[in-house]
Amino acid sequence: MTNNYFDKQFELRYFEMNKFGTASPTTILTLLEETAADHCYSINHSLYQLEAQNIGWVLFSGFMQMERYPNYKEKITIRTWLSVYSTIKGFRENIIYDEQGNIIGRARGLWVFFDIEKRRPTPIFDIIKEKWSFCNEESINHNISKKIKAIENPNYELKFKVNRYDIDMNKHVNNIRYLQWLIESVPDEIIDNYYLHSIDGRFIAEAHLGQTIVSLTKNDTNETKGKSLLHTIKIEGSDKICTTTKTIWKKI
């Protein structure tokens, strides 16, 4: 770790591959989350140490863009840093490098320091801000605070029951699970012929154990850069929206 950023290397494993032999989008998001967790551990404020104080980090919005996905046994390096702080939140930046030092992906997320018991934001500890430092450079120029509207009249729809393995240490559905659910509602024609180039998501409300969620997907006719889809995940039997997301898919 330098004063401004933190690097972590990974070697891609067999069970992290999709049917094409490249890392899945959920794998990359998982590695981004693992890098952030290790960054916390490196300053002696691990997620488990925070949990003991009923504190956690919660992702409110995020964007990931991949030029390509790494192959089986390929080594990648994820570089992460904090670009902006406020009292309760921070923007985490990420750049993904291959073994030759080429940039193959970028991501940024808005993370909020969260009181797990009171279910509300709480001020970031001063010692965390002191130890992490930050660099005001952005990994990618993309506004992750802009609202994404919930969709109506979806083209595709699937339902899922929230099970124990969907719940994380903050006692709600982990953000990566939402990506898995929305991909499940993407038609085979896109999954078989396109790769997920970018995902732009907003996390609005929590889903909990035992609830049934509905994953809705709609074709986005306003996008010309590739196949574009709009997604909404909500709680069945209510108007409660958990996430709104936009994905762009490029031809394999």
N, C-alpha and C positions, 0 to 999 in steps of 0.2 A: 504494500500500500504506500502511495506517496501522500503528500499533504492534500492533494486535490482529487485523487481517484483511487479506485480499488479494482484489481484484476483477479479473475478466477478462471482457471482452465478446466475444461471438461473433455473427456473422450466419449464419443457417442456409443451407446450400447445397443445390443440387438433388440431388446424389448421396447426401445424408444423409437424404432423405425416404423414407417407405414408400409403399405404393400408395395411401394415403389423402391424401398430400400433407402429412403431418406428420412430424416427426423420429422416427426409430426409437429404441427403448430403447438399442440399442447405440451410437447416435450420442450420446445423453446421457451414457452411461458414458464414452465416448471423450472428450467435452468436459470431464467431471469430472477425468479422468486428465490431460488437457492442462493444466487449471488448476493441478493439484497440481505438475506438472512445471515450469510457469512460476513457481510460488511458490518452488520449489527454485532456479530460475535467478536469481530476483530477489535472493537472498542470496548469490549467487556459489558455490552448491553444486549445479550442474546435475546431472542424472542422468548425463550423459556424464563430468563431472568425477569423480563418485562411482565410475562404472564403471572409470575409469582406476586407481582404488584397490581394485578388486574388491569394491565395495560397492554395494548397491542397496536400494530400498524394496520390500517384498513385502506385498501385501494378504492378510490372514488372514481377515477377515470384513467384511461390509458390508451396508448397507440403503439402498434408494432408493425414494422414494415420489413419484409424479407426479400432480398434479391435472389437468394437461393437458400435451400435447406441443406445442412451438412449430411454427409453419408455415414454409413456404419464404420466405426473405428476412427473416424476423422476427429482430430483435436481442434477445438475452438477455444477462444478466449473472450470472455465477457468483461468489458470495462464499464464500471458504474461510478456515478458520482451524483451529488446533490447540487442542483443549479440555483434554486431559490428556496428560501425558508420564510415562513411566517410563524406566528405564535403556535399554531396547531398543525401545520401541514408543510410538506416539502415536495418539490418536483425532483423525482429520481430519473436520471438520464442513463442510457445504456447504448453501447456500441458493441457489435458482435464481429470478431475477426476470425478468419480461417488461419491455417498454419503458415501461410505465406504472408500474412499481415493484411490481406484484402478485407475490406468491410463487406460482410454479407447480410447484415441486418442492423436495424436501429430500433430503439423503443424508448418511450418516456411514460412515466406514470405520476399521478398526483396521489400521494399517500398522506393519510390523516392519522395523527396520534390519537388513540381512542381508549376511553375508559370502558372496559369490557362489561363491568357490572352495571354502570349507570347508562350504558349504550349511548354515549355522546362523546364528542371530541374533548380533548384535554390538552393543556399546554405541553409542548415538547420540553423535556428536561434540558436545562442549560448545559449540563455536562456532555450530553449527546451532541449538541450543536458545536460545542468547543472541540470535541475530539474528531468529529467528522470533517470539519472545515467544509469548503465547497468551492466550486468553479462555476462561474455564471454562464459558461458556454452551454448551448443546447445541443443535444445529440441529433435532433431533427426539428425542422421548422414546421410544427403542426400544433394547432390550437386544440388542446384536449379539454378545455373548459366549455367549448361551444356545445349547446344542447343538441341532442339527437332525438327527434320526435318518435314516439311510439307508433307502430304501424297498425293499420286497420285492414281488413279484407286480405289476409295473407294468402299466398299461393301454396304454402306448405305448412303443416302443423304436426307436432308430436307432443306427447305428454310423458312426464317422468315423475316417479315418486322419489322424494328426498330421503335417502337412506343414511345410516350412520357414517359410512365412509365418505359421504359428501360434505361432512361438517368439519371445519378446521378448529384450531385452538381458540379462535375468537367467538366460537359457539354459533357460527352461521355458515352457510354454504360458501366454500372456497371459490374465489373468482375464476380459477382455472376450470372448475366444473361447468360454469356457464358457457365457456367456449366449447366444451365437449358437447353440451346439449344443443347449442345452436348449429354446430357442424352436423349433428345427427339429422337435423331437419333440412339440410341442403340436399338437393336432388343428386342422384348418382351420376347424371350426365356431367355435372360440374365437378364432382369429386373425382371422377375417372379421367377427366381431360384437362383439368385446371389445378393450379396450386394456389394456396392462400397467400396473396401478395401483401395485403395489409388488413389489419383489424383495428377498429376505432370504437371503444366501448365506454359506456357510462353506467356506473353502479348506483342505483337509486334507492332500493329498499332491500331488506334482508329476506332470505328464505330460510325456513327452519325444518328440522327433522319432522317427518311425517306428512308434510304438505305435498301437494301435487302441483308441479309447475307445468306450464304450457309454453313450448318453444315455437314461436311464429316466425316465418321467413317470407319475404316478399321481394320480387324482382324490382330493382331500382332502375327505372327507365331514364333517369337523368344523367347516368354515368356513361362515358364513352371510352374510358381508359382500359376497360376489360369487363368481365362479368361482375356486376355490382349487385349486392344483396343488402336488404335492410332486415334487421332482426329485433324482436322483442321477446323477452321472457317475463311471464307474469304468473301470479298464483291463481290456480283454478278456482272458479267460483267467487272471484272478487275482482275489483278494479286495480289491485295492487300490482304495480310494475316493478320488477326487480332490476332489469337491465334493458338498455337500448343500444344497439350496435350496428355498425356498417362494415361490411367486408368487401374487398375487391379481390377478384380471382384472375390470374393470368394463365394463358395457354401453356401447358407443359411442353 
